[in-house]
């Protein structure tokens, strides 16, 4: 059956798509505090500290700072603004570096697996 052929395999997502989807997930987790999931933010009083992550590493959001604190009331608005910046390419250099690391690890892991099969 054509739908099950390897030619219809999924296309890999770009770093920008992954980060955008992850930001959407963080907004969902913020709006639904009882929902299970790994949070990139911590709420203390009226403030929220957060980081945006890709490949298990935080992005530098302001200068060299990767952890930012904003008022709780503005958290969703700030995340949406960061997502828009990511989509416009504002973090492209950082994402390209992290994505290169991911590809390098993938190749290394594949080589390790191949050597263990022998």
Helices and strands as residue ranges (DSSP letters): G 2-4, G 6-8, H 15-31, E 41-44, E 47-50, E 53-54, E 57-58, E 68-71, G 72-74, H 75-88, H 92-117
